[in-house]
Amino acid sequence: MDFTWVKRKDCKVLLQDSTLVHTTVSYDELKKFQVYRQELDNYCNLVSQIIHECKDHSFLPSTLIDDITEVFNKIKNQRFRLAVIGEFSQGKSTLLNALLGEEIQPVRAVPCSGAVTVLKYGTQKRVICHYKDGRVEEIAFDQYKAKASISKESAVDHRSDELAQSEIEEIIFEHPELTLCKSGVEIIDSPGLNEHPQRTAITHKILTNTDAAIFLTNATRLLPEKEKELLRDVRYKLNNSSDKEPAENLFVLVNFMDNLDNEEDVQDVKQRLENFVKKENLIVLKEINRVHYISAKAALKSIQNGNNDEYLQSFKCFTLSLEKFLTFESGKVKIHQSVEQINRVINKSLNSLSQSEQTLEGKIQISEAQKLEILEKIGEASGRDVRIRVLVSGVIDEVYELASNSWDEWRAELGDRMVEKSAYWVSEHNPAFSQDKLIRDYSNQFITDLSEEIDEWGTKILRDIIIKDGIEYLDSNIAYELDAIQADFQRLDQQIQTNFSQQMKLSIRGISDNFMDIGGIGGGVGVGGALAAVAFIAGFGFITVILAAVAAAIASSFGLGLLDIDGLKDKIKVKVFELGFQKFEDSVDKVSEKLDEIINTVFVSRIEGSSRVIAEAISLYENLLEQQEKAHQENLEQREIEKAFINQKRQELEQVQKELQTIINKSTTL
């Protein structure tokens, strides 16, 4: 067979040597990125050390320690999150094993992945199970594959009930030697989602804060309608509930290319997929290729046997594209953001050191009256913090009331809309001979329709109107209070030649960056996705209940009109609708709790940000008074020693800024 599908325009790997004794997927670019991240760690530590030393001499406010600690923690915990999504039996587990270079995930000919699994770096092999009831349990390493799998009997019978009833929320797998994870990548593996009753909940979990998603499909049965629907859904959620724009971070991977018989089949598969991708505007068409054709099983064998053949080369084309995306696009953004955050703290430190030096030189002096005024301003700042907290509490109550009323109105009309949608439910199965499969089809269509309804309300009403209006009102009031504090500092700057207002400007800009914007509410899938997920997490076991109840209804009251297939289908459809709606109503309290959580998360972030700025303002005032007192107590020789110390620390901070710029320059050529 001629594997011309191996050769890609963005893949510079050549098929010249297939006799290598050992071969691996190295992820060199990701390793290079990790070097830069480690350098940022080191510079954060250095800046923190300098700030502590200066704080001990009363030259810097204590809040700068909190600032650099926050930046350090963000960088320390920075990882690429890679989600793998697809239906059952598409080869996800084999793909993951090929990516990892080791057979970690359970693999067999029938579906086996039974829980969301997070594969990540750890200093030792550990497996930690998180259960739906909140329990956390560390299990033995050799129990992992059993925990991560559904039973073979359920897989063979296509029973999704076992997944619905599973007690496991997710499994965390830590390993010190997995090549990709050592390179700073966490992989979120989903169970097959084609008939999964909690598909919305699972996609919500794995797509939250995801850097890239890999959608895996099968070359021998490419993109049936359910799979197209799932792919559209993934794009929708990656784009924060927008279906108009292509996904920047979506890769489509066609597996089992080695099962195609001839080149004509290969070209047909490629043409069909590329036509669908273009028609649906699914992915960004950039220099870095987002569509690849592979055989994960053959690539894994090549890795294990040391064969640098066409299977491994096509796989390396994919991993190279993934690396390029993570480093050149996502990674470069992460580095620039981290450098900007470190520089913000450094600039605030340099401003404070300059003020301290001027105080030692006698250029900044405050009178007794000004001291009293500063003490008054400290009290006023504290009062502004209290006002903001009271205001936020009131806004939360008002937004929650508006949201609850809107939710009740939406629910009142939901039944009619769902009845209209149920008219389009279809199934190829005969209720007399494939009753369970028919009920499953209708149940899944009910879940899909209801999820779309919840998502639409959560996005278009709750997020884009109710929460947005509350945020705009609150932000304008917070801005008023913080502007008043900055105006006080501007007046003080004019009186005693300080630069407090410039430092406050940097801080206010910093919290604006940290405020959760509208698009980010609810994580990567938005408000609607988060609410829909909770609705079905709360009602897990949904399909099991429906199956039993409908079967009982058929036996007791539907009669024996087996020849009236359409009539029996309609009766089953009505029963699924009734039971499904009741199950949803049973979960409403959980949805309300999630609604309360979302609203609080958005608005409480405003309190945290504004309180941080106000605490810094108070710290600046207190530090100024402390410096004045110290300057009066020291003699000329002591002041000169202190000035030399300040100059040294200033030079150290400026040198860090130069080194950070070097990292920026190098990262642009990753």
N, C-alpha and C positions, 0 to 999 in steps of 0.2 A: 504494500500500500504506500502511496506517495503522500507523506504527511506535510503537504505544503502549508497547512494551517499553522505550523510551528513558527513560520517566519513572519515577524511583525515589524512594522516600520520603526517602532520605538524600542526594539530589542536588539542590542548589539552583540548578543551571545552567538557564537558561531558553532556549527555542528561538525567541526573538523576532527575532534578527538573523542572517540567513544570507547577508548580502552584504558581510561584512568582507573587506577587501583581503588581510589577513594574519592567520593564527591559529596559535597554538602551544599545547602543553600546558606550563604554566609551572612547576608544582611549587613554588608559593610557600611552602607550609607546610614543605616539606623544606628550602628555602633558609633559612627562619627558624630551623629547628633547627640548621643548619650555623653560623649566627651565634652561637648559644649555645655550640656546641661549640668555636668559635674563641675565645670569651671564656674558656672553661675552659682552653684551651691557654695563653692569656695569663696567667691567674691562676696556673697551674702554674709558668710561667716566673718569675713574680714571687716566688712562695714559694720556688722553687729559689734564686733570687738572694739572698733574705733568709737562707736556711739557709747558703749558702756564706759570706756575710759573717759570720754569727754563728760558724760553724765556724772561720774564720780568727782569731777572737778567743777561741777555746776555750770558747765558751758553749753549743755544741750538739755532740752526738756525731756522728761521721762517717756512721753508718748512716742518719741522716735524709736524707742526700743520695741514697743508694740508694733510699730509700722514695719520695721525690718524683719521682725519675727513672723509677721503675717506673710510678707513676701517670700521669706525663706521656706515656710511651710507649703506655700503654693508651688514653688519650684520643686521642692523635695518630693511632693506627691504627684508631680506632673508625669503622666503616662499617655501613650497613645491607646485609645480604646477602639478595638476592631470587632465589629459584630458580624457573625456568620449566620445567614438566614436562608431558609429554603424549605421545601416540602420534604416529607418522608422519602427515604431511599434515593436521595440525590447525591450521596457520597460526602456529606458534610464532615462526618467523623474521619473519613479517610483523608479528606482535604486538610483537616486540622492536623492530623498526624504527619502529613507531608510538610506542612508549614513548620511544625515543631521539630521535625527530624527524629521523632520517636513515637512508637505506638502507645499513645496515652489514652485516646478516646476509644470506647468500645465499638467494634465493627462487626457486622454480620450482614447476611443477605437480606434480612427483613428489618424494618424500622427498629431502632434500639435506643436512641437518645430520649431520655424521659424527663429531664429537668434542665432548666437554664444553668449552665456551667460557666464559671469565670476561671480562666487559666491565666496565672500570673506568676511573676518571679517571686521567689522566697528563699531565704537562706537555708531552708531545709524542706524536705518533702512533707507537706501537710495537706490534709483534706478536711474541710470544715463545712458542715451541713447547716444551712439556715432553714428553719421550719416555718410554716405559715402561722403557727401559734406563737412565734417569737423565740422559740428555743434555738440555741446554738450548740452544736455538738461536733467535736473533733473525732473523726473515725480513722481506723487503721488504713494505711495506704492501699493494702491489697483488697479492701472493701469498696474502693472507689468505683470500679467498673460496674459492680452490682448496683450501687446506689444511683449511678448515672443512667441506668438502663431501665426500660420497661420489660415486663416478662415476655419471653418469646411467644407464649401462647396469645397474649394480647396483640402482639405485633402481627402474627400470622392472621389473626381474625380481624385485624384493622379496628381493634377496640380502642377508642380514644378515652373511654371512661376511666381507665387506670391513671391516665395523665391528669384528668380532672380531679380525681380523688386523692392524688398524691399529697402527702403531708409536707413535701419538700418545696421550699420557696426557691432556693438556689444552692448550688454547690460551689465552694471556692477551692480551687486546686492550686497549691503553691509548689514550685519546683525550682531548684537552684541551677539546673543545667539545660533547660529548654532554650534553644538558640534565639528564637524570636522574642520570647518573654524577657530574656536577659538583655535584649536590645531595647527594652523600654516599652513593650507592647503588652497590653492586657487583652485577651481574646474572650468575647462573650459568645458562647455557643448556644443556639436555640434548639429545642426539639423540633421535629418536623411539624409544620404549621398548616398543612393542607386540610386536616379534619380536626384540628385541635380546638376544643371548645373555649379555650382561654387565649385565643390568638391575639386579641387586642391587648390583654394584660401582658403577654410575653413580649410583643413588639414594643410596647411602652417601656418595659424594663430594659431591654437590650439596646434600644435606640436612644435612650436618655444619655446626653453628653457623649455621643459617639463621634469619633474622628472619621471613621470610614466604615461602610457596610458592604459586605460581599454577599450578593444574591446568587445562589447556586441553582442551576437548572440542568436538565438532562438532554443530551444531544439526540437520544433515540425517541424521546417523547417531548419535544421542545414546546414549552409555553402553551399548555392547555388553558382553557378560560379561567379556571380557578387560580392557576399560577399567574396569569396576567393580572388578575385582580389583586393577588398578594403583592406582586411587584409594584403595581400602582400605589397600593397602600403603604409600602415601604418608602417610596419616593415622597408621598404625601406627608408622612410623619418626619422624615429627614428634613423636609422643608418647613417645619413648624406649621403644619396644616395648610400649606399652600400647594395647589395642584397646577399652578400656571407655569412655574419655573422648573427647569431641569435640576436634578440633585447634583450638587458639587462633589459629594463624597460617596457616591454609589458606584460600585463595581459589579458588573454582570459576568459571571463565570459559567461557561458551558462545559459540563463534565461528560465523561464517557465518550470522548471523540474517537477513542480506539475501537469502539463498537460499530462505527460506520463502515460500510462495505467498500465504498469507492469514493473517488474525488468528487463525483457529481453530487453525492449525498452530503459531503462536506460543504460544498458551495451552496447547496440548498439550505442547509442549517444556518450558515452564516448570513445568507440573504434574508431569510425569514426573520432572524433575530434583529438584524440591523434595520430592516424595514419597520419592525415594531418599535424599536428604540427611537427612531426618527419620528415616526408618526405620533407617538405618545410624548415626545420631548422629554424623555426619562432622565437622561444623563447629560452632563456637560461634555461637549465634543472639543477637547483641548489637545495639546501636544502629548500629554500623558494619556495613554490609551486606557479606557475604562471597560472594554469588552475583551475577554480572552477565551480561548478554546483549549481545553486540557484533558488529560486523563489523570486524575488524582491517584488512582490505584497504581497505574504504571509508573508515575513519577515517584511514588513512595518506594516501590520495588527498586527503581533505579538508584535512589538514595541509599537504600539498604545494601544493595549489591555493588555499589560503586560504579555504576554504568552511566557515563555521560552521554546518554542517547537522546533521540528526538523528543521523547516523553519528558525527560528532565529539562531539556532546553526550553520547551514550550512552557513548562511550569516556572522556570526561571524568568521567562519573559513577563509572566504575570507578577511574580514577586518583585521584580525590578520596577514595574509600573507602580505597584503598591508602595514600595520604598520611596520612589520619586514623589508620589503624592504626599506621603506622610512627612517627608523631610522638606521638600521644596515648597509645598503649599501649607499644610497644617503645621509642620515643625517650624518653619521660618516664622510664621505668625506667633507661635508660642515663644520663641526666642526673643523676638522683638518686643512682645508684651512684657516679658520678664525683665528685659533690660530697661524698658521704660519705667517699670515699677521700682527697680533698684535706683535708677537715676533720680526719680522723684524724691526718694528718701535722702539720697546724697545731696541734692540741691537744697532741700530743707535744712539739712545739717550744715551745709556751707553757709547758708544765710544766718543761721543761729551762731555759728562760730565767728562770723564777721561781726555780728552784734556784740558778742562777748569780748572780742578784741577791742572794739571801740569803747566798751565800758571800762576796760582796764586802762585805756589811754585817756580816760576822762572825757571823751567826746560825747558820751551818753550819760546824762545825769538827770535824776528826777528829784523834785522838791517833795516836801512833806505833804503838800496839798495834792500833788500828783499821785503820791503813794495811796492816799485816801481814795482818790478817784479810781485808781486801779483796783483797789479792794471792792469798791462799789461795782465796777465792771465784772469782777469775778462773780459777784452775787447776781448781777443781771444775766450773765451767761448761764448760770445754773437755772435761773427762772425760765429762760428761753428753752432750755432742755425739757423742763417740766411741761411747758406749754405745748411743745411738739408732741410729747408723749400723750398728753390728754387729747390733742387734736387727732393723732393717729388712731387712738382708741375709738373716738367718735366716728371717724371715717370708716373704720372697719365695721362698726355696728351698722352704719348706714348702707355700706356696700353689701353687707351680708343680708340685710333686710330686702334691698332691691333684688339681689340675686335669688333669694328664697321666693319672693313674689313672682319673679320671672319664671323660675323653675316650676312653680305650681301651675302657672298659666300654660307653660309648655307641656307639662304632664297632662293637663286637662284635655289638650287637643292631640296628644300623642297617639291615643288609641285609633282615632280616625285615620291618621297618617299611616300607621302601621297596617291597618286593614287594607288601605289602598296598595301598599307595597306587597302585602301577602298575595295579592292577585297574580304577582309575577314570580312566585315561588314555583320552581319546577324540579322534577326528579324523574330519572329514567327507570326507577325501580317500581316493581309491581307490589302493591300493598298486600296481596295474597301470598306472595312467595318471598319477598324481600322487605318485610315490614320494618325491621330494625334499620335497614339502610335508608329507606324512605323517610322514616322519622328523623334520622340523623341529618339527612339533606335539608329537611324543612327546619329543623332546630338550628342548624348552622346558618341558614338564610335569615332566620329570625334574629340571631345574634348579630349577623352582619348589618342588617337593616337598623336594628336598635343602636348598635355602636355608631353608625353613621349619623343617626338622629342626635345622640348625645354629643358627639364630636361637633356637629354643626352648631348646636346651642352653645356649647362651651366656647367655641371659637368666635362665632359671629355676634353672639349676644353678651355672654359673660365677659370674655376677654376684650373684645374690640369696642364694647360700649360701656358696660357697667364698671369693670375694673379700670379701663383706660381713663374714664372720666374721673374716677376717684383718685387715681395716680396724678393726673394733671392738677387737680385741685390741691392735693396734699403737697406736691412738689413746689407749687407756687408759694404756698405758705411757709414751707421749710426754707425756700430760697429767700423769702423776706426776712426770716429770723437770722439766717447766716449772713445775709448782706448787711444786716444791722451790726453784727459783730465785726465784720470786716470794715465797716465805716468807722466804728470806734477805733480800730487799729490804725486806720488811715489818719485820723485826727492825732493819735498818739505819735505816729511816724513823723508828722509835721512838727510836733512840739519838741521831740527829743532826737530826731534824726535816726530812727530805727527803720527796719524793713519788715515789720510784722505783717502788714497787709499782703505783701508778696508771698509770704509763707502760707497765709490763710488761703490765698488764691490757689496755690498748689494743692492744698488739702481738700478744698471744695471740689476742685476738678477731679481729684482722686476718688472721692466718694461717688461722684456722678458715674464714673466708670464701673463702680462696683454695684450700683443699683440694678436690680433685676429688671430688664426691659420687658416690654409686652411680649415679644417673640419668644422669650425664654421661660415664660410661666409654665410650670408643670413639666419642666425638663424638655428633652428633645422632641416629644410628641405634642406639646402644648396642653392647654387646659382641657379641651374636649377629650383627647386621648387619655389623659390621666383619669378623668371621671369615668369614661367608658371602661377603662381597665378595672377600676375599683368595683364597678357594677358587676363584673363577671368574676372577679376574684372573690367577692363576697358570696357569690352564688355558685361556687365550684361544686361539681357534681350535677350541674344543670342537665346535661344530656341523659345521665343515668336516671334522674327523676322523671324526665319527660318520657323516656322509653317505657319505664314501668307503668306510669300513669296512663299513657295512651294505649298500651297493650291491654291494660285492665279495662279501659273504656270500650275498646273494640270487643273484648270478650263479653262484656255485660250489656252493652246497649246499642252497639252499631248494627247488630244483626248479622245475617249470613249472606248479604248481598254481594258475594264475591265476584259475580259477573258484572256488577256495576262498578267498574274500576275507577272511573272518574268521580263517581259519587262518594266512594270510599276514600279516595284521595282527599276530596274536599272536607270530609268529616275529620280525617286525621289532621289536615292542615288547620282547621278551626280549633281542634283540641290542642295542638302544639302552640297555637297562638295564645289561647286562654292560659295554659299552664306557664308558657314563657313569660307572659305579661305578669302573672302572679309572682313568679320567681323574681322578676325585676322589681316589683313592688316590695318584696321582702328585703331587697338590698338597698332600698332608698335611704335608710338611716346611715348606712356605710357611705353612700354617695354624699350625703349631707356632711358627714364628718370630713370627707376628702375636700369638699367645697370649702369648708371652714379652714382646713389646713392650707389650701392654696391661697385664699385671701389673706390669712395671717402671714404666710411666708413672704408674700409680695410687699405688704405694708410694714411688717416688722423690720424688713431690711432697710427701710427708710429711717426707722428709729435708730438702728445700729449705726448707720452711716453718719447721720447728723450728730448723734451723741459723741461719736469719735472726733468729729471736728470741734465740737464744743469743749470736749475734754482737752483737746490740744490747745485751744484758745486759753483755757484756764491755766494749763501748764506753762504756756508762754508768759502769761502775766506773772505767775509765781516764780518762774525762772529768772525773769527780769528783776524782781524784788530781791531774790537770793543773790544774784550777781552784784547788785548795787551794795548790798550789805557786805559781801566778801571784798569788793574793791576798796571799801572804806577801811577795812581792817588790815589790809596787806600793805607792806612798805614797797618802795620803788623796786628793790631787788627781787622781791617775790613776784611783783607784777611782770617784770621782764622775763622771768622764768616761765610764768604762765603764758605769756605771749609767744615765747619760743615753742612751747608745747602746742599751742593752737596752730601755729604756722606748720609744724610738723604734721599734725593730723589733717590739716587742710591739704597739704601736698599728697598725703596718702590717699585721701578721698578722690582727689583729682586724678591720681594715677589709676585708681580703680575705674574711673570713667573712661580713661583712655583705653584700658584693657577691655572694657565692655564694648567700646566701639570696634575694637579689633575682632571681637566675637561676632558682632553684627556683620562686619565686612566678610569674614570667613563663611558665615552661614548663608550668605547670598550665593555662594558658589558650592553649596553642599552637593 
